[in-house]
Amino acid sequence: MEAAVQVGDVLIRREDSGEWSVVKVLAVDSWPDGAPLLHCLMYRATAEPPTPATVPSLEVLAYHAPLRPTAFRGDWSVLGSSPVIQGDLIGFHEYLKRVDFQRYLEATGQDLETVLTRANSHYAAGGELTLLRRYREAIDEYTRATDLFPLFHEAIDRRGFNYMHLGDYRRALDDFDHSLHLNPDGEAAWFASGECLLRLGDLAEAEEVFATGALDSTQYRDRHEQYLARVRELRAEQSPPTAPCA
């Protein structure tokens, strides 16, 4: 297919299996290298040749797939074009929420202040539940907060602490790593990630975290130093004994 792809185009191709692949273009952007970026809705392959009338009833395989136009070289053809409706955009909007929150708000017609108010309400509820030691319920509230506002690293931290209360250090570590991706200067998340690594037995990585914190932390330097000493003791205990010299 050589023609330029347009928003709303429905692209089809017959596979070697005899089934038909069907893709709808939802939006067109640019990759960092300047090449076109096609945001696509992918339907599950169908045995019957698709028609403009049957495409909307096909089962969705992926609500969002970012593709280059080169993905449609060869036997792909344009079946037709149809308006992009709200139901088509579920995956695209979720993508925008994660990578371009302002554009997500504009695309969905939402107000930032309203969204933040709702997210903060769940955040506050999570704090109250944590005080009551209702950790799983608190996790649910913090998750609701981050679903509304994915950049809410404070809520991600709090959810991680609740996972720690439950002894689920792997999930806690995942949260702290994600929080640090959003907010690299998060000292609480950095220290907590080291504690999770320690609890999980990843002593070498834990030592790196605490050694860095012992040098750089402004809030938790003493604790980093204490944990660093403890980790080094544990690593020394695990080291095989040195054979005596002859």
Phi, psi and omega per residue, in radians:
M1 nan 2.161 -3.053
E2 -1.816 -0.450 -3.057
A3 -1.178 2.618 3.105
A4 -1.157 2.472 -3.124
V5 -1.503 2.437 -3.116
Q6 -2.062 2.734 3.060
V7 -1.034 2.316 -3.132
G8 1.655 -0.225 3.125
D9 -1.107 2.418 3.025
V10 -1.894 2.046 -3.057
L11 -1.829 2.434 -3.116
I12 -2.334 2.705 3.036
R13 -2.678 2.427 3.055
R14 -1.545 2.157 -3.109
E15 -1.450 2.932 3.124
D16 -1.048 -0.484 3.136
S17 -1.261 -0.210 -3.076
G18 1.694 -0.262 3.112
E19 -1.382 2.857 -3.109
W20 -1.916 2.260 3.002
S21 -1.578 2.451 -3.084
V22 -2.359 2.254 -3.118
V23 -2.373 2.434 3.077
K24 -2.047 2.334 -3.138
V25 -1.507 2.145 -3.081
L26 -1.688 -0.625 -3.092
A27 -2.816 2.761 3.123
V28 -2.213 2.174 3.086
D29 -2.227 -2.762 3.084
S30 -2.257 2.463 2.976
W31 -1.273 2.891 3.114
P32 -0.973 -0.495 -3.139
D33 -1.476 0.081 3.109
G34 1.607 -0.171 3.131
A35 -1.250 2.632 3.130
P36 -1.066 2.457 3.074
L37 -2.029 2.069 -3.138
L38 -1.763 2.117 3.035
H39 -1.581 2.050 -2.951
C40 -2.142 2.655 2.969
L41 -1.843 2.173 -3.079
M42 -1.905 2.249 3.100
Y43 -1.678 2.716 3.062
R44 -1.208 2.459 -3.106
A45 -0.975 2.493 -3.082
T46 -2.141 2.509 -3.134
A47 -1.312 -0.523 -3.119
E48 -1.541 2.453 3.073
P49 -0.989 2.203 -3.101
P50 -1.263 2.647 3.037
T51 -2.279 2.815 3.098
P52 -0.944 -0.519 -3.117
A53 -1.355 -0.527 -3.060
T54 -1.606 -0.352 -3.071
V55 -0.989 -0.796 -3.104
P56 -1.051 -0.376 -3.121
S57 -1.628 -0.017 3.136
L58 -1.232 2.656 3.096
E59 -1.279 2.376 -3.138
V60 -1.417 2.286 3.063
L61 -1.575 -0.774 3.129
A62 -2.555 2.200 -3.105
Y63 -1.323 -0.264 3.077
H64 -2.680 2.226 3.059
A65 -2.448 2.052 3.087
P66 -1.458 2.102 -3.036
L67 -2.319 2.758 2.998
R68 -1.637 2.701 3.093
P69 -1.002 -0.481 3.136
T70 -1.090 -0.335 3.094
A71 -1.132 -0.293 -3.066
F72 -1.942 0.412 3.028
R73 -1.268 2.774 3.053
G74 1.633 -2.221 -2.954
D75 -1.514 0.143 3.112
W76 -1.236 2.553 3.068
S77 -2.479 2.805 3.124
V78 -1.557 2.012 3.091
L79 -1.251 -0.632 -3.107
G80 2.924 -2.960 3.127
S81 -2.346 2.494 3.124
S82 -2.490 2.669 3.138
P83 -1.030 2.518 3.039
V84 -1.457 2.033 -3.103
I85 -1.747 2.928 -3.089
Q86 -1.000 -0.675 3.141
G87 -1.101 -0.440 3.096
D88 -1.269 -0.408 -2.899
L89 -1.668 0.123 -3.094
I90 -0.935 -0.916 -3.102
G91 -1.229 -0.662 3.129
F92 -1.116 -0.730 3.110
H93 -1.139 -0.663 3.099
E94 -1.128 -0.679 3.064
Y95 -1.058 -0.837 3.131
L96 -1.071 -0.668 -3.136
K97 -1.013 -0.602 -3.093
R98 -1.482 -0.524 -3.003
V99 -1.977 -0.392 -3.105
D100 -2.636 1.439 -2.977
F101 -1.133 -0.649 3.139
Q102 -1.105 -0.746 3.107
R103 -1.156 -0.633 3.075
Y104 -1.030 -0.799 3.121
L105 -1.056 -0.758 -3.137
E106 -1.138 -0.725 -3.093
A107 -1.189 -0.527 -3.095
T108 -1.776 0.005 3.090
G109 1.190 0.567 -3.128
Q110 -1.802 2.740 3.129
D111 -1.771 2.287 -3.078
L112 -1.013 -0.806 -3.091
E113 -1.066 -0.690 3.130
T114 -1.144 -0.761 3.131
V115 -1.099 -0.778 -3.128
L116 -1.148 -0.640 3.098
T117 -1.077 -0.770 3.118
R118 -1.138 -0.748 3.140
A119 -1.109 -0.733 3.128
N120 -1.149 -0.545 3.084
S121 -1.109 -0.762 3.092
H122 -1.181 -0.639 3.108
Y123 -1.074 -0.787 3.126
A124 -1.127 -0.704 3.112
A125 -1.107 -0.661 3.090
G126 -1.086 -0.691 3.108
G127 -1.115 -0.718 3.124
E128 -1.130 -0.713 3.141
L129 -1.187 -0.610 3.093
T130 -1.092 -0.746 3.114
L131 -1.071 -0.514 3.114
L132 -1.527 0.044 -3.123
R133 1.096 0.497 3.056
R134 -1.712 1.242 -2.901
Y135 -1.165 -0.710 -3.122
R136 -1.149 -0.683 3.083
E137 -1.165 -0.649 3.086
A138 -1.100 -0.730 3.105
I139 -1.019 -0.736 3.121
D140 -1.072 -0.704 3.139
E141 -1.176 -0.736 3.118
Y142 -1.154 -0.591 3.083
T143 -1.141 -0.712 3.082
R144 -1.074 -0.675 3.117
A145 -1.104 -0.770 -3.114
T146 -1.319 -0.459 3.036
D147 -1.125 -0.647 3.109
L148 -1.290 -0.686 -3.064
F149 -2.406 1.567 -3.036
P150 -1.068 -0.301 3.138
L151 -1.531 0.120 -3.057
F152 -1.367 1.322 -3.033
H153 -1.176 -0.469 3.094
E154 -1.112 -0.683 3.106
A155 -1.203 -0.621 3.093
I156 -1.129 -0.730 3.069
D157 -1.025 -0.850 -3.089
R158 -1.097 -0.661 3.082
R159 -1.115 -0.705 3.088
G160 -1.059 -0.723 3.115
F161 -1.106 -0.628 3.112
N162 -1.211 -0.635 3.030
Y163 -1.082 -0.651 3.090
M164 -1.111 -0.712 3.088
H165 -1.005 -0.567 -3.133
L166 -1.529 -0.037 -3.127
G167 1.395 0.196 -3.139
D168 -1.649 1.343 -3.004
Y169 -1.281 -0.453 3.120
R170 -1.178 -0.813 3.105
R171 -1.171 -0.645 3.091
A172 -1.056 -0.788 3.140
L173 -1.076 -0.708 3.094
D174 -1.023 -0.723 3.125
D175 -1.144 -0.767 -3.116
F176 -1.163 -0.655 3.078
D177 -1.089 -0.743 3.132
H178 -1.152 -0.723 3.114
S179 -1.049 -0.742 -3.135
L180 -1.201 -0.499 3.043
H181 -1.122 -0.684 3.133
L182 -1.367 -0.609 -3.045
N183 -2.421 1.426 -3.044
P184 -1.020 -0.339 -3.127
D185 -1.617 0.184 -3.112
G186 -1.236 1.751 -3.042
E187 -1.233 -0.635 3.126
A188 -1.119 -0.752 3.133
A189 -1.154 -0.646 -3.140
W190 -1.136 -0.841 3.132
F191 -1.112 -0.770 -3.112
A192 -1.112 -0.596 3.100
S193 -1.111 -0.664 3.074
G194 -1.124 -0.714 3.118
E195 -1.127 -0.687 3.102
C196 -1.108 -0.762 3.108
L197 -1.050 -0.715 3.090
L198 -1.060 -0.830 -3.128
R199 -1.112 -0.546 -3.138
L200 -1.471 -0.070 3.117
G201 1.477 0.160 3.098
D202 -1.526 1.281 -2.948
L203 -1.189 -0.655 -3.121
A204 -1.098 -0.776 3.124
E205 -1.194 -0.670 3.107
A206 -1.080 -0.708 3.132
E207 -1.069 -0.708 3.119
E208 -1.069 -0.743 -3.141
V209 -1.097 -0.865 -3.076
F210 -1.216 -0.586 3.101
A211 -1.138 -0.718 3.095
T212 -1.132 -0.775 3.140
G213 -1.133 -0.605 3.125
A214 -1.116 -0.445 3.123
L215 -1.604 -0.692 -2.920
D216 -1.874 -0.391 -3.006
S217 -1.207 2.403 3.057
T218 -1.748 -0.330 -3.088
Q219 -1.829 -0.560 -2.977
Y220 -2.206 0.476 -3.051
R221 -1.046 -0.771 -3.132
D222 -1.058 -0.736 -3.129
R223 -1.182 -0.682 3.062
H224 -1.039 -0.761 -3.131
E225 -1.112 -0.723 3.123
Q226 -1.105 -0.808 -3.118
Y227 -1.230 -0.592 3.094
L228 -1.073 -0.780 3.114
A229 -1.080 -0.721 -3.141
R230 -1.133 -0.757 3.140
V231 -1.101 -0.721 -3.137
R232 -1.161 -0.607 3.040
E233 -1.089 -0.787 -3.135
L234 -1.123 -0.703 3.129
R235 -1.173 -0.639 3.100
A236 -1.145 -0.674 3.123
E237 -1.141 -0.518 -3.113
Q238 -1.497 -0.249 -3.115
S239 -1.222 2.424 3.110
P240 -1.130 2.530 3.140
P241 -1.113 2.526 3.125
T242 -1.403 2.312 -3.134
A243 -1.163 2.403 3.133
P244 -1.158 2.601 3.122
C245 -1.223 2.522 3.131
A246 -1.265 nan nan
